[in-house]
Amino acid sequence: MLEQGDSLRTWRLVRPPDTAISIAAEALPDHRLAYLDYEGPVSGGRGTVECWDEGTYETVESTTDGVAVRFVGRKLIGVASLERPASGTRWIFHRRPSSTEGS
């Protein structure tokens, strides 16, 4: 979830971020800010929400088909991008970690 004004731009990743591989992601509708701290079941038995990391970010670039951000979190430090290939509706998450990550 990326906080933008009074809403959260949100994607579902198929697994936690990894430095070595690209990860499939699904864009979800924007969420209310109240969901920023939510952990628990998703309505309709569609899974659960778990906070994997938290921190701050700075937008590096943003278009309708992608966003690149610089994260400073407890786990994730570095630049990551979410891009939607021209041929589909799925998104791809890729991160390039900082040399200080994990220290």
C-alpha positions, 0 to 999 in steps of 0.5 A, spaced: 500 500 500 502 506 498 499 512 501 497 518 496 493 523 499 487 521 502 487 514 500 492 508 499 494 505 492 494 498 493 497 491 490 497 484 492 503 481 491 503 473 490 509 473 495 514 477 499 518 482 495 525 478 493 531 481 490 533 476 485 526 475 481 520 479 479 514 478 482 507 478 479 502 483 482 495 485 482 492 492 482 487 492 487 482 498 488 484 504 492 483 503 499 481 508 505 487 510 510 484 506 515 486 500 512 494 502 513 494 499 520 489 493 518 491 486 519 486 480 519 481 476 514 479 479 507 471 479 507 468 473 503 474 468 505 479 471 500 485 470 504 488 475 509 492 481 510 499 481 513 503 487 514 510 485 511 514 491 512 512 499 514 516 505 513 516 511 508 517 512 501 519 517 496 516 517 489 521 516 483 516 516 477 509 515 476 505 513 470 498 510 469 502 503 467 507 504 473 510 507 479 517 507 481 519 508 489 525 509 494 523 505 500 526 506 507 523 501 511 524 496 517 526 490 511 525 493 504 530 499 503 532 501 496 528 502 489 522 498 487 518 498 481 511 496 479 510 496 472 504 493 467 506 490 461 503 493 455 500 486 453 496 485 460 492 486 466 497 483 471 503 488 474 510 486 475 514 488 482 521 488 482 526 491 487 533 493 487 536 493 494 540 498 497 547 496 499 545 498 506 539 493 506 539 488 512 544 491 516 
